[in-house]
Amino acid sequence: MFSQVTETPRFAELANLSIDRLKQLETALASILASPNAQDTYAQIIDGRATWQSHVDPNTRGFPNETIIVSDHPTPSDGALQLYEEIRTVFTPQALKIDVQLAQNYQNAPLGSPEHDLRLLEITAASLNALAGMIYASFHPETVLKPQESPSAQQDLLFLETDQFYVDFYHTKYKEFQRYPFGLLNVVGYWAETQLFGGVLLFDRGESGREINNAFLHPPEVFYGYQLSSHQIACFSTLSKPKEAGQLSGAENPLPFTQEPNAHLENTWVRAGEAPLRIYKNQYDKPPPSWVPAHPSCTQTHDEGLLVSFDEARGIVKEKGWDRLEPQDYDLVALQNSHPFLSNMYPVRDDASK
């Protein structure tokens, strides 16, 4: 049986970290915050409006979606860029409010161990997430952190298939602000994390919910995460080592992460009746089980009579080039008829999202 961690997280400042652990975190954060990507990300938050937003096209669900421009300003304002530089030069992580248990786990991980590198990645992402919320709250104090949802029975569809939301900044799968400790500030934080890392960082928590075995990245608009390789995590850990110039060059910067060709994929949700989800960020943002019932087998049979796992099915889709097709270029019904496993693969994801 999988144990459930149900206690409410407690947040506090990072002042209790040891000097060496705090220094590592400060160095990693300074390297990331000095990047043009971070400047662009946080300046948008200061402006309170995104220069672009991901668009979910209902006609291409399950396939990559294009990015569309949703504002008349392609770059952040000069004033926001200047304000960000002022913030960055005086920023110290001690004032950030971070989950106390997360900070303690980082403190306890043996230096030089794989766990230490994962814990460093975890607390760095949490710090950048918290900084985004802090900046948004400072420049937009009128924001209601947990606004009332529509009383309609269709409240989950309130913003479905649109680019409208309470804030301009959100990861498409992390918008349930009512469940989050800091409401919409967490939503903004997940967006900033996505801009900086390439997605929301998830971790294999094991049976106890307290372990940290592997790191995954959850990109927007999909229902799966891909595992980061040991090489990617090792490259990230170099950010915590001082650099003579104080800033990484573009060739040295491992962020944002990109999916490696043979990366292991895992669903970021579970069906009703299955074991609890083990790969997630926090207990409070872990999606509840889907109403889709569990299947007796995790494999599907295709037209050649072979058993195909969902990971293998996704590999076939990629190999055939179907993931790169434009909506007008494919006939999903024909594809499903010729390869029956697709009819099981895509509708399950769609149903689980509703």
Buried (B, 14 or more C-beta within 10 A) or exposed (E): EEEEEEEEBEBEBBEEBEEEBBEBBBBBBBBBBBBEBBBBBBBBBBBBBBBBBBBBEEEBBBBEBEEEEBEEEEEBBEEBBEBBEEBBEEBEBEEBBBBBEBBEBBBEBEEEEBBBBBBBBBBBBBBBBBBBBBBBBEBBEEBEBBEEEEEEEEEEEBBEEEBEBBBBBBBBBBBBBEBBBBBBBBBBBBBBBBBBBBBBBBBBBBEEBEBBEBBBBBBBBBBBBBBBBEEBBEBBBBBBEEBEEEBBEEEEBBBBBEBEEEBEBBBBBBBEEBEBBBBBBBBBBBBEBBEBEBEEEEBBEBEEEEEBEBEBBBBBBEEEEBEEBEEEEBEBEEBBEEBBBBBBBBBBBEEBBE
